[in-house]
Amino acid sequence: MPAKFSDLTVALLGWLATHGLRVILIILGALIINKLGSALIEKLVRKTVVPKNFLSKSAEEKRENTLIGVFSTTLRITAFILAAIMALSEVGLDVGPVIAAAGIAGIALGFGGQYLVRDFITGLLIILENQYRIGDVVCLDGTCGKVEEISLRLTVLRDLDGTVHHIPNGEIKKASNLSKYYSRVNLNVGVSYAANLEKVIETVNRVGRELAEDPEWKEHIIKPPQFLRVDDFADSAVVIKILGETKSLKRWEVTGELRKRLKIAFDREGIEIPFPQRVIRQVKN
């Protein structure tokens, strides 16, 4: 074996026995910190987050899962950045200039990164104020969908068509949560002017009670849908408003089932749901 190759092998084995082993230990340490830290964060959040008496268990779990996701991601990024710096130091690179350069670059980017800072601050406030959580259905400045992910920088929504929207938190001016605590059935139905209004009210209330007592639906309904008021005298119909309360995320399913049952009940009772009609008279000369 040539002397140079032998010296190189000895040097490599010596490096692996010292610095190489340290690099491996650093990587393993980062992985262990990430694993144990994530488990500890989950345990602490589950125990320390105070449930509000008006939150359901599922709603509180959404809040906890959101906090766990944000804290775990922050820990993971921090641990891997520190591990990378330590590993580079063991390899023999002088990380001092790298850190200094990163600081200078950070200052330079800071002038153009004000929007990023704004995103982080807004994201932190959204999480701390519990404005919405993973699993909620929200509208953010007109873009609506189910929250699939929240980070300090952005919120990810998936709409009913399956389209995924990535919205920077700093650009959110108005957040409307459609599923926080509870939801409402808010339905307007038009009936014929010739219909007996008392009969219509009795039919609507009966259908609402039957829906709320149905074993398949009662666990989703907090307050049975009932007649609230005559909402409008339209061109071809008397518009009545029906209101009820459901558990979060169930308003659309309950409202759809209510529409179906109302149509069946109105047909059976002879109550007409009118549609706009136009009468054309032809004048004979």
TIZAMI-104635 format. One line per 3 residues: for each residue x, y, z of N, C-alpha, C. Coordinates in Angstrom, 2 decimals. Each point is the difference from the previous one (the first is absolute). Layout:
<kemis>
X,Y,Z,X,Y,Z,X,Y,Z ~ ...
</kemis>
This chain:
<kemis>
0.84,-1.19,0.00,-0.84,1.19,0.00,0.88,1.24,0.00 ~ -0.21,0.99,-0.92,0.82,1.21,-0.05,-0.09,0.75,1.31 ~ 1.13,0.70,0.32,0.06,0.71,1.27,-1.02,1.12,0.07
-0.19,0.73,-1.14,-0.96,1.11,0.01,-1.42,-0.48,0.27 ~ -0.36,-1.14,-0.66,-1.35,-0.55,0.19,-0.19,-0.46,1.44 ~ 1.08,-0.61,0.55,-0.06,-0.47,1.38,-0.15,1.17,0.96
0.74,1.09,-0.25,-0.12,1.18,0.86,-1.39,0.62,-0.08 ~ -0.56,0.00,-1.23,-1.33,0.56,-0.20,-1.05,-0.82,0.74 ~ 0.17,-1.34,-0.06,-0.94,-0.88,0.70,0.06,0.21,1.51
1.22,0.10,0.51,0.17,0.22,1.44,-0.62,1.33,0.42 ~ 0.22,1.04,-0.82,-0.55,1.32,0.30,-1.54,-0.02,-0.03 ~ -0.53,-0.72,-1.01,-1.46,-0.07,-0.12,-0.61,-0.74,1.17
0.65,-1.13,0.36,-0.50,-0.76,1.15,0.10,0.82,1.29 ~ 1.10,0.75,0.11,0.15,0.86,1.18,-1.07,1.08,0.06 ~ -0.31,0.59,-1.18,-1.05,1.03,-0.04,-1.37,-0.59,0.33
-0.27,-1.21,-0.57,-1.27,-0.65,0.28,-0.14,-0.35,1.48 ~ 1.12,-0.36,0.63,-0.04,-0.39,1.40,-0.22,1.18,0.92 ~ 0.28,1.20,-0.48,-0.16,1.19,0.84,-1.12,0.90,-0.53
0.34,0.77,-1.04,-0.96,0.95,-0.54,-1.20,-0.70,-0.65 ~ 0.28,-1.09,-0.73,-1.10,-0.71,-0.66,-0.99,-0.53,1.00 ~ 0.51,-0.55,1.09,-0.88,-0.52,1.06,-0.83,1.14,0.60
0.64,1.16,0.17,-0.72,1.15,0.55,-1.10,0.47,-0.94 ~ 0.28,-0.01,-1.31,-1.03,0.39,-0.97,-1.19,-0.94,0.08 ~ 0.29,-1.30,0.09,-1.09,-0.99,0.12,-0.79,0.23,1.28
0.71,0.26,1.09,-0.67,0.26,1.27,-0.84,1.27,-0.05 ~ 0.51,1.02,-0.71,-0.76,1.24,-0.14,-1.30,-0.25,-0.76 ~ 0.10,-0.74,-1.10,-1.20,-0.31,-0.79,-0.99,-0.82,0.82
0.53,-1.03,0.69,-0.88,-0.81,0.84,-0.62,0.84,1.11 ~ 0.79,0.92,0.57,-0.52,0.87,1.06,-1.13,0.88,-0.50 ~ 0.17,0.53,-1.23,-1.06,0.84,-0.58,-1.27,-0.80,-0.22
0.15,-1.24,-0.50,-1.17,-0.85,-0.23,-0.69,-0.35,1.32 ~ 0.81,-0.30,1.03,-0.58,-0.35,1.30,-0.70,1.20,0.62 ~ 0.65,1.18,-0.08,-0.62,1.22,0.54,-1.32,0.28,-0.71
0.00,-0.18,-1.33,-1.23,0.23,-0.75,-1.10,-0.97,0.43 ~ 0.38,-1.29,0.15,-0.98,-1.01,0.36,-0.53,0.20,1.41 ~ 0.93,0.11,0.96,-0.41,0.16,1.39,-0.65,1.36,0.23
0.54,1.03,-0.66,-0.57,1.34,0.17,-1.42,0.08,-0.52 ~ -0.26,-0.63,-1.15,-1.36,0.00,-0.55,-0.96,-0.72,0.93 ~ 0.45,-1.13,0.56,-0.85,-0.73,0.95,-0.25,0.82,1.26
1.05,0.69,0.48,-0.15,0.83,1.19,-0.93,1.19,-0.26 ~ 0.15,0.61,-1.17,-0.87,1.12,-0.36,-1.45,-0.44,-0.03 ~ -0.25,-1.16,-0.62,-1.38,-0.51,-0.06,-0.56,-0.23,1.40
0.81,-0.60,0.86,-0.45,-0.29,1.37,-0.29,1.29,0.77 ~ 0.91,0.98,-0.13,-0.18,1.26,0.72,-1.22,0.77,-0.50 ~ -0.18,0.03,-1.33,-1.14,0.73,-0.56,-1.30,-0.64,0.45
-0.05,-1.35,-0.05,-1.23,-0.69,0.41,-0.35,0.30,1.46 ~ 1.03,0.18,0.84,-0.25,0.21,1.42,-0.17,1.46,0.37 ~ 0.72,0.90,-0.68,0.02,1.40,0.43,-1.04,0.88,-0.68
-0.45,-0.37,-1.19,-1.02,0.80,-0.67,-1.30,-0.15,0.76 ~ -0.52,1.12,0.50,-1.20,-0.04,0.83,-1.23,-0.08,-0.89 ~ -0.81,-1.05,0.13,-1.21,-0.09,-0.83,-1.00,1.08,0.40
-0.67,0.54,-0.99,-1.06,0.96,0.27,-1.32,-0.75,0.08 ~ -0.83,0.39,0.96,-1.21,-0.79,0.25,-0.99,0.03,-1.15 ~ 0.19,0.93,-0.95,-0.92,0.05,-1.13,0.56,-0.71,-1.22
1.16,-0.64,0.14,0.59,-0.75,-1.11,-0.35,-1.47,0.12 ~ -0.29,-0.62,-1.14,-0.19,-1.44,-0.01,1.38,-0.67,0.05 ~ 0.00,-1.29,0.28,1.27,-0.73,0.08,0.73,0.03,-1.34
-0.74,-0.17,-1.09,0.64,0.01,-1.31,0.58,1.37,-0.33 ~ -0.70,1.07,0.40,0.51,1.35,-0.26,1.27,0.26,0.79 ~ 0.03,-0.48,1.26,1.19,0.20,0.81,1.18,-0.81,-0.55
-0.28,-1.19,-0.53,1.06,-0.80,-0.61,0.58,0.70,-1.23 ~ -0.85,0.67,-0.78,0.49,0.75,-1.16,0.96,1.09,0.45 ~ -0.37,0.70,1.06,0.86,1.07,0.51,1.34,-0.57,0.47
-0.06,-1.09,0.73,1.24,-0.62,0.51,0.87,-0.49,-1.15 ~ -0.61,-0.64,-1.00,0.77,-0.52,-1.13,0.69,1.13,-0.77 ~ -0.67,1.14,-0.10,0.60,1.15,-0.68,1.23,0.49,0.76
-0.11,0.14,1.32,1.14,0.45,0.81,1.14,-1.01,-0.05 ~ -0.33,-1.29,0.09,1.03,-1.04,-0.05,0.75,0.05,-1.33 ~ -0.73,0.18,-1.10,0.64,0.05,-1.31,0.97,1.17,-0.14
-0.42,1.17,0.48,0.86,1.19,-0.11,1.24,-0.14,0.87 ~ -0.17,-0.39,1.27,1.15,-0.12,0.91,0.96,-1.10,-0.45 ~ -0.54,-1.12,-0.48,0.85,-1.11,-0.45,0.82,0.40,-1.23
-0.63,0.72,-0.93,0.72,0.46,-1.19,1.12,0.96,0.37 ~ -0.29,0.91,0.92,1.03,0.95,0.46,1.16,-0.72,0.65 ~ -0.29,-0.98,0.85,1.06,-0.78,0.65,0.83,-0.76,-1.03
-0.64,-0.61,-0.99,0.69,-0.78,-1.01,0.97,0.87,-0.80 ~ -0.48,1.16,-0.43,0.86,0.89,-0.78,1.19,0.47,0.82 ~ -0.26,0.40,1.24,1.08,0.48,0.88,1.04,-1.09,0.25
-0.47,-1.21,0.31,0.92,-1.11,0.29,0.86,-0.34,-1.20 ~ -0.56,-0.03,-1.18,0.76,-0.38,-1.20,0.96,1.11,-0.42 ~ -0.37,1.26,0.21,0.93,1.10,-0.33,1.21,-0.05,0.93
-0.23,-0.18,1.30,1.11,-0.10,0.95,0.87,-1.22,-0.29 ~ -0.64,-1.12,-0.34,0.76,-1.21,-0.32,0.85,0.21,-1.25 ~ -0.53,0.70,-0.98,0.76,0.26,-1.23,1.22,0.87,0.29
-0.18,1.02,0.84,1.13,0.87,0.35,1.08,-0.78,0.74 ~ -0.41,-0.84,0.96,0.96,-0.79,0.76,0.70,-1.02,-0.89 ~ -0.75,-0.61,-0.91,0.60,-1.00,-0.90,1.02,0.65,-0.93
-0.31,1.18,-0.52,0.94,0.71,-0.86,1.28,0.35,0.76 ~ -0.16,0.34,1.27,1.17,0.30,0.82,0.88,-1.22,0.17 ~ -0.60,-1.17,0.17,0.76,-1.23,0.16,0.68,-0.40,-1.29
-0.63,0.32,-1.13,0.61,-0.32,-1.29,1.28,0.81,-0.21 ~ 0.07,1.14,0.67,1.19,0.82,-0.12,-0.26,1.38,-0.55 ~ -1.24,0.30,-0.33,-0.33,1.32,-0.51,-0.10,0.98,1.15
0.47,1.20,-0.22,-0.11,1.06,0.99,-1.39,0.62,-0.12 ~ -0.85,-0.31,0.96,-1.39,0.45,-0.09,-0.17,1.44,0.43 ~ 1.06,0.59,0.59,-0.09,1.41,0.41,-0.32,0.92,-1.15
0.80,-0.04,-1.07,-0.33,0.84,-1.16,-1.36,-0.32,-0.60 ~ -0.37,-1.29,0.03,-1.31,-0.39,-0.55,-1.12,0.65,0.79 ~ 0.13,-0.05,1.34,-1.02,0.61,0.85,-0.03,1.51,-0.19
1.21,0.60,-0.09,0.08,1.44,-0.21,-0.62,0.40,-1.33 ~ 0.32,-0.79,-1.03,-0.57,0.28,-1.32,-1.51,-0.15,0.02 ~ -0.45,-1.02,0.72,-1.45,-0.20,0.11,-0.65,1.18,0.70
0.70,0.53,1.04,-0.54,1.17,0.70,-0.08,1.21,-0.90 ~ 1.07,0.23,-0.80,0.00,1.13,-0.93,-1.09,-0.18,-1.06 ~ -0.09,-1.24,-0.52,-1.05,-0.28,-0.99,-1.38,0.19,0.61
-0.11,-0.38,1.28,-1.29,0.17,0.67,-0.38,1.46,0.12 ~ 1.01,0.86,0.29,-0.28,1.43,0.07,-0.41,0.54,-1.36 ~ 0.73,-0.46,-1.03,-0.34,0.46,-1.36,-1.39,-0.45,-0.42
-0.28,-1.26,0.32,-1.31,-0.51,-0.37,-1.11,0.59,0.87 ~ 0.38,0.49,1.19,-1.00,0.55,0.91,-0.75,1.17,-0.61 ~ 0.72,0.79,-0.83,-0.66,1.15,-0.62,-1.08,-0.46,-0.99
0.26,-1.14,-0.64,-0.98,-0.52,-0.95,-0.86,-1.11,0.60 ~ 0.33,-0.42,1.24,-0.73,-1.10,0.62,-1.03,0.45,1.01 ~ -0.41,1.28,-0.08,-0.98,0.49,0.96,-1.33,-0.73,-0.13
-0.31,-0.43,-1.22,-1.25,-0.74,-0.20,0.08,-1.37,0.68 ~ 1.20,-0.61,-0.04,0.18,-1.28,0.67,-0.16,0.14,1.51 ~ 0.57,1.08,0.55,-0.15,0.27,1.43,-1.47,0.22,0.34
-0.69,0.73,-0.86,-1.43,0.25,0.21,-0.78,-1.31,-0.01 ~ 0.36,-0.90,-0.94,-0.67,-1.31,-0.06,0.18,-0.76,1.31 ~ 1.23,0.00,0.54,0.29,-0.74,1.22,-0.76,0.58,1.19
-0.01,1.33,0.12,-0.70,0.62,1.12,-1.50,-0.26,-0.08 ~ -0.56,0.14,-1.20,-1.44,-0.25,-0.17,-0.33,-1.47,0.27 ~ 0.86,-0.90,-0.47,-0.23,-1.43,0.25,0.03,-0.32,1.48
0.93,0.61,0.73,0.07,-0.22,1.44,-1.27,0.49,0.69 ~ -0.50,1.16,-0.40,-1.22,0.54,0.60,-1.21,-0.88,-0.33 ~ -0.06,-0.50,-1.24,-1.11,-0.89,-0.39,-0.05,-1.22,0.90
1.18,-0.57,0.28,0.06,-1.21,0.82,-0.30,0.31,1.46 ~ 0.59,1.06,0.52,-0.21,0.34,1.42,-1.45,0.41,0.26 ~ -0.61,0.71,-0.93,-1.38,0.44,0.18,-1.02,-1.06,-0.39
0.49,-1.14,-0.51,-0.88,-1.11,-0.35,-1.08,0.43,-1.00 ~ 0.42,0.77,-1.01,-0.96,0.49,-0.99,-0.56,-1.16,-0.83 ~ 0.85,-0.91,-0.39,-0.43,-1.22,-0.67,1.07,-1.05,0.20
-0.40,-1.28,-0.25,0.90,-1.11,0.25,-0.01,-0.94,-1.19 ~ 0.91,-0.95,0.01,0.02,-1.02,-1.05,-1.32,-0.78,0.06 ~ -0.65,-0.14,-1.14,-1.28,-0.69,-0.05,-1.20,0.92,-0.08
0.18,1.29,0.34,-1.10,0.95,-0.10,-0.26,0.36,-1.46 ~ -1.23,0.44,-0.27,-0.34,0.55,-1.31,-0.05,1.51,0.14 ~ 0.83,0.69,-0.77,0.13,1.45,0.15,-0.05,0.68,-1.37
-0.29,1.30,0.04,0.14,0.86,-1.17,1.02,1.07,0.35 ~ 1.07,0.08,-0.77,1.06,0.97,0.22,-0.01,0.98,-1.16 ~ -0.56,1.18,0.25,-0.11,1.03,-1.05,-0.66,-0.55,-1.26
-1.06,-0.77,0.17,-0.76,-0.51,-1.14,0.41,-1.36,-0.50 ~ 1.14,-0.52,0.44,0.43,-1.35,-0.37,-0.42,-0.96,1.11 ~ -0.86,-0.96,-0.35,-0.58,-0.88,1.01,0.49,-1.43,-0.19
0.09,-0.73,1.11,0.41,-1.40,-0.05,0.29,-0.54,1.38 ~ 0.39,-1.25,0.03,0.34,-0.66,1.26,1.48,0.21,0.29 ~ 0.31,0.37,1.24,1.39,0.25,0.37,0.74,-1.33,0.10
1.00,-0.18,-0.86,0.79,-1.23,0.03,1.32,0.18,0.74 ~ 0.50,1.23,0.04,1.29,0.24,0.65,0.09,1.45,0.43 ~ 0.57,0.23,1.17,0.30,1.35,0.48,1.45,0.02,0.44
0.74,0.95,-0.51,1.36,0.24,0.48,0.10,1.47,0.37 ~ 1.14,0.41,0.53,0.16,1.41,0.32,-0.01,0.87,-1.25 ~ 0.32,-0.59,-1.16,0.09,0.81,-1.22,-1.27,0.00,-0.82
-0.67,-1.15,-0.11,-1.16,-0.04,-0.89,-1.06,-0.98,0.50 ~ -1.18,0.12,-0.61,-1.11,-0.91,0.25,-0.36,-0.69,-1.30 ~ -0.22,-1.31,0.06,-0.32,-0.80,-1.18,-1.46,-0.42,0.08
-0.78,0.37,-1.03,-1.41,-0.35,-0.09,-0.23,-0.93,-1.19 ~ -0.97,-0.91,0.14,-0.44,-0.82,-1.13,-1.50,0.25,-0.17 ~ -0.40,0.48,-1.17,-1.41,0.32,-0.22,-0.77,-1.24,-0.44
-1.30,0.20,-0.26,-0.87,-1.14,-0.31,0.36,-0.68,-1.31 ~ 0.64,0.73,-0.91,0.45,-0.58,-1.27,1.31,-0.76,0.14 ~ 0.61,0.06,1.19,1.28,-0.67,0.22,1.20,0.88,-0.26
-0.25,1.25,-0.39,1.10,0.92,-0.25,0.64,0.43,1.31 ~ 1.34,-0.01,0.04,0.73,0.40,1.21,0.47,1.45,-0.15 ~ -0.30,0.80,1.01,0.38,1.41,0.01,1.03,0.25,1.11
1.13,0.61,-0.36,1.03,0.37,0.97,-0.09,1.51,0.22 ~ -0.36,0.40,1.20,-0.26,1.41,0.29,0.98,0.49,1.06 ~ 0.89,0.94,-0.33,0.90,0.57,1.02,-0.81,0.65,1.11
0.37,-0.27,1.24,-0.78,0.52,1.12,-0.06,1.52,0.03 ~ 1.08,0.66,-0.43,0.03,1.45,0.03,-0.98,0.66,-0.95 ~ -0.51,-0.76,-0.98,-0.94,0.56,-0.97,-1.45,-0.20,0.42
-0.22,-0.68,1.12,-1.36,-0.25,0.46,-0.52,1.23,0.73 ~ -1.01,0.63,-0.54,-0.62,1.16,0.63,-1.28,-0.38,0.73 ~ -0.66,-1.03,-0.48,-1.27,-0.42,0.60,-0.08,-1.52,-0.01
-0.16,-0.59,1.18,-0.11,-1.46,0.13,-1.39,-0.34,0.54 ~ -0.78,-0.71,-0.79,-1.35,-0.41,0.41,-0.01,-1.49,0.24 ~ -0.19,-0.42,1.25,-0.02,-1.41,0.37,-1.44,-0.50,-0.06
-0.26,-0.94,-0.92,-1.35,-0.52,-0.21,-0.33,-1.19,0.88 ~ 0.95,-0.43,0.83,-0.23,-1.24,0.76,0.52,0.07,1.43 ~ 0.16,1.19,0.55,0.53,0.12,1.35,-1.12,-0.15,1.02
0.18,-0.92,0.93,-0.94,-0.28,1.09,-1.25,-0.72,-0.52 ~ -0.76,0.63,-0.91,-1.19,-0.64,-0.56,-0.31,0.67,-1.34 ~ -0.92,-0.59,-0.74,-0.43,0.57,-1.28,-1.51,0.15,0.00
-0.51,0.70,-0.99,-1.44,0.23,-0.08,-0.57,-0.42,-1.34 ~ -1.20,-0.56,0.06,-0.82,-0.17,-1.19,-0.73,1.33,-0.20 ~ 0.25,0.66,-1.10,-0.62,1.30,-0.30,-0.58,-0.11,-1.40
-1.29,-0.34,-0.08,-0.60,-0.39,-1.27,-1.22,0.87,-0.29 ~ -0.07,0.55,-1.20,-1.17,0.73,-0.49,-0.75,-0.88,-1.00 ~ -1.31,-0.11,0.21,-0.84,-0.83,-0.89,-1.19,0.84,-0.44
-0.28,-0.03,-1.30,-1.17,0.72,-0.52,-1.19,-0.92,-0.15 ~ -1.18,0.47,0.45,-1.26,-0.76,-0.17,-1.01,0.89,-0.70 ~ -0.99,-0.63,-0.56,-1.00,0.72,-0.78,-0.80,0.95,0.89
-0.43,1.13,-0.59,-0.87,0.93,0.72,-1.33,-0.65,0.36 ~ -0.38,-1.02,-0.75,-1.26,-0.69,0.25,0.11,-1.02,1.13 ~ 1.19,-0.30,0.44,0.19,-1.02,1.05,-0.49,0.50,1.35
-0.50,-0.92,0.81,-0.41,0.31,1.37,1.27,0.13,0.85 ~ 0.28,1.21,0.46,1.26,0.26,0.69,0.11,-0.79,1.30 ~ -1.10,-0.14,0.72,0.05,-0.77,1.25,0.35,-1.46,-0.28
-0.53,-0.53,-1.10,0.32,-1.37,-0.38,1.46,-0.13,-0.40 ~ 0.52,1.03,-0.68,1.40,-0.01,-0.39,0.89,-0.01,1.24 ~ -0.32,0.86,0.97,0.80,0.08,1.23,-0.03,-1.33,0.75
-1.18,-0.60,0.11,-0.13,-1.28,0.71,0.81,-1.09,-0.70 ~ -0.03,-0.01,-1.34,0.73,-1.01,-0.77,1.52,0.18,0.17 ~ 0.45,1.24,-0.09,1.44,0.27,0.14,0.49,-0.43,1.38
-0.74,0.37,1.05,0.42,-0.35,1.36,-0.02,-1.51,0.23 ~ -0.99,-0.67,-0.59,-0.07,-1.46,0.16,1.18,-0.68,-0.69 ~ 0.31,0.44,-1.21,1.13,-0.58,-0.73,1.30,0.25,0.77
0.16,1.20,0.57,1.20,0.30,0.78,0.13,-0.89,1.22 ~ -1.12,-0.22,0.71,0.03,-0.88,1.19,0.33,-1.43,-0.39 ~ -0.63,-0.48,-1.08,0.25,-1.38,-0.43,1.46,-0.19,-0.40
0.58,1.00,-0.65,1.41,-0.08,-0.38,0.88,-0.05,1.24 ~ -0.31,0.83,1.00,0.81,0.05,1.22,-0.15,-1.26,0.84 ~ -1.11,-0.73,-0.16,-0.23,-1.23,0.76,0.46,-1.24,-0.74
0.35,0.15,-1.27,0.46,-1.14,-0.79,1.35,-0.48,0.56 ~ 0.12,-1.31,0.32,1.26,-0.51,0.58,1.22,0.28,-0.86 ~ -0.19,0.09,-1.31,1.12,0.23,-0.90,0.49,1.44,0.04
-0.89,0.93,0.42,0.33,1.42,-0.08,0.03,0.72,1.35 ~ -0.61,-0.57,1.02,-0.17,0.74,1.25,1.33,0.38,0.67 ~ 1.03,-0.80,-0.19,1.29,0.32,0.63,0.68,1.20,-0.65
-0.47,0.40,-1.19,0.58,1.14,-0.71,-0.77,1.29,0.26 ~ -1.17,-0.09,0.60,-0.89,1.15,0.14,-0.06,0.46,1.45 ~ 0.27,1.28,0.22,-0.07,0.58,1.35,-1.40,0.55,0.26
-0.53,0.75,-0.97,-1.35,0.57,0.11,-0.75,-0.31,-1.28 ~ -1.19,-0.64,0.08,-0.72,-0.39,-1.21,-0.32,1.19,-0.89 ~ 0.11,-0.16,-1.31,-0.39,1.08,-0.92,-1.49,0.31,0.16
-0.33,1.27,0.16,-1.38,0.43,0.22,-0.29,1.27,-0.78 ~ -1.31,0.25,-0.22,-0.44,1.24,-0.64,0.40,1.18,0.89 ~ 0.60,1.02,-0.62,0.40,1.19,0.76,-0.90,1.19,-0.30
-0.19,0.28,-1.29,-0.82,1.17,-0.37,-0.31,-0.04,-1.49 ~ -0.95,0.86,-0.38,-0.20,0.27,-1.43,1.06,1.01,-0.39 ~ 0.87,-0.39,-0.91,1.17,0.82,-0.28,-0.22,1.00,-1.13
-0.93,-0.32,-0.91,-0.18,0.92,-1.14,-1.27,-0.36,-0.74 ~ -0.59,1.03,-0.64,-1.07,-0.21,-0.96,0.61,0.18,-1.38 ~ 0.38,-1.09,-0.62,0.65,0.06,-1.30,-1.03,0.10,-1.11
0.48,0.08,-1.25,-0.93,0.17,-1.13,-0.97,-1.15,-0.13 ~ 0.49,-1.24,0.23,-0.87,-1.15,-0.22,-0.09,-0.92,1.20 ~ 0.54,0.42,1.16,0.01,-0.89,1.16,0.08,0.79,1.30
-0.52,-0.63,1.05,0.22,0.47,1.36,1.25,-0.72,0.51 ~ 1.03,0.74,0.34,1.27,-0.59,0.41,0.05,-0.11,1.52 ~ 0.17,-1.24,0.48,0.10,-0.23,1.44,1.44,-0.38,0.34
0.43,0.37,1.19,1.35,-0.32,0.47,-0.06,-1.12,1.03 ~ 0.85,-1.00,-0.17,0.11,-1.14,0.92,1.38,0.03,0.62 ~ 0.04,-0.15,1.33,1.27,0.11,0.71,0.14,-1.17,0.97
1.24,-0.51,0.10,0.32,-1.07,0.96,1.49,0.02,0.27 ~ 0.44,-0.81,0.95,1.42,-0.05,0.35,0.52,-1.42,-0.11 ~ 1.21,-0.13,-0.54,0.61,-1.31,-0.18,1.42,0.01,0.58
0.58,-1.15,0.11,1.40,-0.08,0.38,0.88,0.51,-1.14 ~ 1.23,0.35,0.36,0.92,0.55,-1.00,0.14,-0.94,-1.19 ~ 0.05,0.60,-1.18,0.22,-0.70,-1.28,-1.19,-0.83,-0.45
-1.13,0.02,0.73,-1.14,-0.83,-0.37,-1.15,0.80,-0.61 ~ 0.15,1.32,-0.08,-1.10,0.82,-0.49,-0.39,-0.33,-1.42 ~ 1.00,-0.30,-0.86,-0.30,-0.25,-1.40,-0.72,-1.33,-0.18
0.42,-1.01,0.74,-0.67,-1.30,-0.09,-1.42,0.09,0.53 ~ -0.17,0.65,1.17,-1.33,0.11,0.60,-0.92,0.85,-0.87 ~ 0.52,1.09,-0.55,-0.82,0.86,-0.86,-0.44,-0.74,-1.26
0.88,-0.79,-0.58,-0.37,-0.77,-1.18,-1.09,-1.02,0.31 ~ 0.12,-0.69,1.13,-1.02,-0.97,0.40,-1.32,0.69,0.30 ~ 0.06,1.19,0.61,-1.22,0.75,0.30,-0.71,0.42,-1.29
0.76,0.47,-0.97,-0.62,0.36,-1.29,-0.74,-1.19,-0.60 ~ 0.64,-1.16,0.02,-0.62,-1.20,-0.58,-1.30,-0.34,0.71 ~ 0.03,0.04,1.33,-1.19,-0.38,0.77,-1.11,1.05,-0.14
0.37,1.27,-0.10,-1.02,1.04,-0.20,-0.70,-0.17,-1.35 ~ 0.76,-0.32,-1.03,-0.61,-0.19,-1.33,-0.98,-1.17,0.03 ~ 0.39,-1.08,0.65,-0.89,-1.17,0.09,-1.25,0.35,0.80
0.19,0.70,1.13,-1.13,0.36,0.86,-0.92,1.00,-0.70 ~ 0.55,0.98,-0.70,-0.83,0.98,-0.70,-0.81,-0.67,-1.11 ~ 0.62,-0.93,-0.72,-0.75,-0.72,-1.04,-1.14,-0.78,0.61
0.24,-0.63,1.13,-1.03,-0.79,0.66,-1.14,0.87,0.53 ~ 0.33,1.19,0.49,-1.01,0.89,0.58,-0.62,0.93,-1.03 ~ 0.46,-0.08,-1.24,-0.55,0.86,-1.04,0.45,1.45,0.09
1.16,0.23,0.61,0.56,1.35,0.11,0.91,0.25,-1.20 ~ -0.31,1.03,-0.74,0.74,0.28,-1.24,1.23,0.85,0.27 ~ 1.11,-0.41,-0.58,1.21,0.83,-0.03,0.02,0.64,-1.39
-0.41,1.25,-0.12,-0.17,0.59,-1.34,1.33,0.35,-0.65 ~ -0.07,0.22,-1.29,1.14,0.47,-0.76,-0.48,1.16,-0.86 ~ 0.89,0.90,-0.37,-0.43,1.17,-0.78,-0.67,-0.42,-1.30
-1.12,0.63,-0.28,-0.75,-0.29,-1.23,-0.29,1.31,-0.73 ~ -0.07,-0.09,-1.29,-0.32,1.18,-0.81,-1.17,-0.33,-0.91 ~ -1.03,0.82,0.05,-1.19,-0.19,-0.84,0.09,0.95,-1.18
-0.07,-0.56,-1.19,0.08,0.79,-1.22,-1.38,-0.01,-0.68 ~ -0.53,1.18,-0.18,-1.31,0.11,-0.67,0.21,0.53,-1.43 ~ -0.62,-0.71,-0.93,0.12,0.42,-1.40,-1.26,0.76,-0.41
0.20,1.19,-0.47,-1.13,0.85,-0.41,-0.30,-0.27,-1.47 ~ -1.25,-0.35,-0.25,-0.40,-0.25,-1.39,-0.47,1.29,-0.64 ~ 0.46,0.23,-1.19,-0.43,1.21,-0.74,-1.36,-0.26,-0.66
</kemis>
